[in-house]
Amino acid sequence: MICPKCKTENPNSNWFCLSCGEALREELPAEKTARPRKTGERKTGKTSAVKLKKAEIGPAMFADRYTDLTKIGDGAMATVFRARDTVLDSAVALKVLHPELADNHNFIARFKREIALARTITHPNVYRIYDIGQTGNTHFISMEYIEGEELKDLIRKEKIEPDRAIKITREIALALEQAHAQGIIHRDLKPQNIMLEKGTGRCVVMDFGIAIGENSSAITQVGTFVGTPEYISPEQAQGQPIDCRTDIYSLGVIIYELFTGKLPFGPGEPVAVALSHIQDSPVPPRKLVPGLPAGIETIILKAMAKNPDNRYANAGQIVSELDRVLESGSGKTAEVDLAGAKGPTIITISQNPYLNRAMVRDKRYFYGRKKEISTIYSRLGAARPQSVSVVGERRIGKSSLLFHINDIENRRAFLNNPESYIFIFMDFQEKRRSLVEEFFVSLSEALQIQAGDRIGPLPEPGYDGFKRVCDIIDRQKMKLVLLFDEFESVTKNKNFDPEFFAFLRSIANNYNVAYVTSSLKNLQELCHNKEISDSPFFNIFSNLNLTVFTEKEARLFVSEPSRTFGCPLEEHFDTVVDLAGYFPFYMAIACSILFDFDFQQVDSRKTVFENIEELFLDEARMHLQYILNNLTEDEKKTCRKILAQKPLSDNDRYVIKDLLRRGYLIGQDSEEEIRLFSNTFAKMFLEESSRKKGG
């Protein structure tokens, strides 16, 4: 089956393209094949969960693709098998839905949509879904196979040391942070859905089978809840609307169990346990474990607050607090003082500093960008703050840059009178379909948190309300900086009309207000109609093109974090560049692999580099394929000439200039020394060119 978007060939059983994720077929074929049973009709038993047929060569096959099936688990919805995927030539986990569910067309439709959402998450601590499939009337999911044990089993059999419990908690929070950034709520987070990988200890959050996007409809009926009673949030137990904070509550329960070995409520009769989550207060963890650091107890109890408004607003806040517990280097002690009260010290363990891919929040892991940071602050520090539009390719580090512009210590270092500024950070990746009214509500909430004590009670959110806020800020001789990450989600959103952009311009013109936006392209290219793209709003911005690291920045990125955390990687710099070029995102993947790589345990049939490259492509292939799919024909033609070392035309030189700016080519001293940014990407490019030429 050929993908209509990227033209990649896929197995006929695939629902989604292996390369770009595009849907390959209609949403609801089950309705065409499944006949609802009549009232009183008995099941015939003809539909089985897994139907195997004898292949022409080799063992029995499932769905013309999977072989060597071994049952490894059974649940209310599905049976899970370990299998070998003959297309990917690797072990996978197959979750095969029970046949009676095939008759429930609404369930199947929603299930497919929600699994499609879960496929968008790419993070080392989230299991990977490869595809949704169907053979006959049997529906299944193929996903990453994790060899290890459930966290629940570990809790049952042994007391978990504090340092390990912190590491596990941090990795779960990182996984949730990434999922929530995609608008996905797990809804059934529990230790049974968290695996610890054998050998590496990597924590992997599993089973988004009942996960749901924040704007989706629930599988259950109104007034009922989905989840496991011992870990369910109060609002979920009452069948109320939920958001990412319901997962924060469940994580709080898991942390409670990790550190105390006990559940805060239960086990017991499900309704009684759910009522306890709604009505009762848990026994304070320090009463169960007197030596537990006060700061850890604070994290647990805040995450488990009955009112969602009193919990952490997002999982990233938990990561930040835990990062204050974990200290660089293994074997050192770190005092826990997360709530201002000191508790006993804990021995921390070495951690991989390259695991955070989406947004680097911790300053210890943020390298380079000094020039860009200085430029932006110089604009904001003008007598009247100036607006800046940060433009750059996917995975170039735009979100991380804005996050560190918002950092209070950076503000103090770069701005005169930093206390006279109010900074508001808004991430529009989570608000892709929002309304103007919702924009002003979110802005008002952020203002209340960041500046409520300085500007007093806020007026009703809206155009007039925000103008009145700016009046107050102006009278107090303060300046307002609004950091809008992924702002193209607004310019492309049809709910935002020309009046909105005219209003933002008038605010910047009449008050000490500046905007710092990030986007994939110049904002005017990303508007949903011409009237908005012609708006004078865009004239208030100076553009800052964010490109790849310089060689100096890249060397620092490879050497400094790895040395700090006890595994120097300087000698592998060339290997990192061969794999990743100077793109921060791809360098993080390569460095992460090298940081944990066991050079004694390699596949002897391949070189060491081939072993490393295979691991790199496991995570990076989808993203590299996206780059490949989005190169224009002129760009591909020029790249082919560069790889073949053929003479270049004037048009090629124009194309090269743009590709160098975007980071997809690396320039040397002469034209002949220009090359593609990554040798691994160059191989993929040549393989695709050869495949298309052969086809």
Beta strands, then each sheet from edge to edge (+ up, - down):
strand 1: 53-54
strand 2: 60-62
strand 3: 66-74
strand 4: 78-85
strand 5: 90-97
strand 6: 129-135
strand 7: 138-144
strand 8: 148-150
strand 9: 184-185
strand 10: 194-197
strand 11: 203-205
strand 12: 212-213
strand 13: 333-334
strand 14: 346-347
strand 15: 387-391
strand 16: 421-427
strand 17: 479-485
strand 18: 513-519
strand 19: 541-545
strand 20: 665-666
strand 21: 675-676
sheet 1: 1+ 2- 3+ 4- 5+ 7- 6+
sheet 2: 8+ 10- 11+
sheet 3: 9+ 12-
sheet 4: 13+ 14-
sheet 5: 16+ 17+ 18+ 15+ 19+
sheet 6: 20+ 21-
end
